[in-house]
């Protein structure tokens, strides 16, 4: 279930891609729950508590989680939807941290000739290149990969990213998938430290150090 409501300081935005219109949501300033997501990025244990909507022994985290639950009912969202939001804020934090002129959009509806044909979880724009993100709170199978590859190619884009809390289940390795399909697997992201995730994003976005 996608979270299509606007959070505070978010706006509806459209992206034109060839003959397609992607209608999504993008931040226009500091979104007032992003501190909760940013804090969860700092420690894997916070991410676990965020995904489970449970408290821990950190009062700052607890205060932010209580506020978010009151304002946005995070405690009622499916875990997959919450993971999409977390990934969206992850990319936003990545852009801010490295001072990258990038944009991020979530919950995009893809239209062709005025008709809705599919949905996309997240799109990131870096250096005028679009990166299509699919978020999965489960193991990625080959069927999921091929379906996602079809969407990326439909939009005439070169690179897709599958972000998952689990692993890829198949006979191919992540490196083979990126070489064969130009689909990058950002796996087990709730278990990795922030530096490791950011390093993988730099490689995906083809950004050099400095």
CORZIDA-V132284 format. One record per helix or strand. SS is the DSSP state (a for helix, b for strand). FROM is the first residue (numbers start at 1). TO is the last residue. If there is no record, write none. Layout:
# CORZIDA-V132284
ss=SS from=FROM to=TO
ss=SS from=FROM to=TO
This chain:
# CORZIDA-V132284
ss=b from=10 to=17
ss=b from=20 to=27
ss=a from=34 to=42
ss=a from=44 to=51
ss=a from=59 to=72
ss=a from=74 to=76
ss=a from=79 to=97
ss=b from=102 to=112
ss=b from=115 to=126
ss=b from=129 to=136
ss=b from=140 to=141
ss=a from=142 to=154
ss=b from=159 to=164
ss=b from=168 to=169
ss=a from=174 to=181
ss=b from=183 to=186
ss=a from=194 to=204
